[in-house]
């Protein structure tokens, strides 16, 4: 069996390859494109998003595509489904780091540490704390209680924040898809951790923002298009909500002239959450090798994506 894998990870992957597996090592898009017609399995993450699709399209023998990304909305899921290709993702690989950033967003917003840093940059001493929100006793709604949402809840609970989750099924005491909007006004923190699918696009729009407390903050560590950007900018300018901490935006990178940069009380972290760690590549390699062994043995794979649901 032939597999297409990044040459940059050869030293890590080669010792763990099962017997009977021939690795086709690629270093750039041209090599990946020329080799993939022979491959049953492919790992293409080190290519750019725009390069992966045309390479995959040449995978006439491809049966399993592996990615270390958690979100897979940039891939041609319909095409993979039509050709019977199994897709596995990297759900959980950077979950702790992303959850840390969600907590960072809540803390920075509560204490307005962005303003504290700017005061220090200007060498201005103040005796008035810019942010005076206390986490203890506040309430958070987490939209999406997967691996990351669960870790966020664990962190917030440690700060004595009352957490309510939202899931598609309403399992384990969470709110279902038809329940959470009516409860938006109950929460001080609205945290978005849901996957990006057709169903979740503009999940937070003008009506949802209007239903939030005027003192509430929106925290997004999922994908930018889960928020209606124009509606968010309008809400921030009007003071409908207290502010937003955005690790993700749309588009990325955000153009310098985009009005979201200068919207009032908007804190940006430029999609750095998942990059704020050093072990993800090693964990991704371990997951790939574990799945490869399972694939060769005919066992179920971990992190199989539902190509119809999009996650």
ABEGO torsion letter per residue (X at the ends): XBBBBBAAAAAAAAAABBBGBBBBBBABAAAAAAAAAABABBBAAABBAAAAAAAAAABAABABBBBABABAAABBAAAAAAAGBBBBBABGAAAAAAAAAAAAAAAAAAAGAAAAAAAAAAGBBBABBABABBABGBBBBBBEBBAAAAAAAAAAAAAGBBBBBBBAAGBGGBBBAAAAAAAAAABABBBBABBBBAAABGABBAAAAAABBAABBBBBABBAAABBAAAAAAAAAAGABAEBBBABBOBOBBBAABAAAABBGBBBAGGAAAAABAAAAAAAAAAAAAAAAAAAAGBBBBGBBBAAAGX
